[in-house]
Amino acid sequence: MCDECPSDSRRRFLKMALTASAGALLMPSWVRAGEHGSAKSKAPESAPRGDSVPAPSSTHSSTPGVTPDEALARLLEGNRRYVAGKAFHPNESAATRAKLATSQTPFAIILGCSDSRVPPEVIFDFGLGDLFVIRVAGNIVEDAGVGSIEYAVEHLGTPLIVVLGHERCGAVRATVDALNSGTEAPGHIAELVRKLSPSVEATKNVPGDRVENAVRENTRRMTAELAGLEPILKEKVDQGKLKVVAARYDLDTGVVELL
């Protein structure tokens, strides 16, 4: 028989074609779909492994009917995904971006610190249109931030505010250092020190880490201040349409703890 006769070539071609077809059938669906442009062409790096993790609750379309407690449960569920290393990174697609181009209905407002290690969308595992975020060093309540929060509550119908402090806050540390040394902080940092000073002073005789104690005290104070602001926020709280809660983020574990 010749080295390369037509019948041998046909058999070799058919074998290769059958092998390729079988391999394609065994591919994960996200790979097969990705070949046609309808899904990503590689596995999500944070896809759940091992124990099953529930997908994020539906967000945008149902937000107007979400209660404060349901909104809080969503956030904590997302933080659990993040801590477990099984984040879904929802609502980041081009389709979501297009859907949200003309309107938004975020289900939670986060007043957080500007610290680069505490991005709310990451630590709560949500995406575009889900969270209305105000960030300022020390997660303090100030006029422009309050106006932003009131806008989200009054015009967007957002039912939950979370004041999010965090471990080893630099703004609180700067305030502790300024008060210890009796010196004034430079520039506009002095305004942060002024706002944070009551919490530092209130906890100076409390046992334990002075910065940590002040972080918790400041977060609670800012929460109480927001909940009592009239006319918009206090009225919504009194009606049960709005909840304002204090929380702390742990830099080491990633866990969000309610205070």
Order of alpha helices (4+ residues) and beta strands (2+ residues): alpha-alpha-alpha-alpha-beta-alpha-beta-alpha-beta-alpha-alpha-alpha-alpha-beta-beta
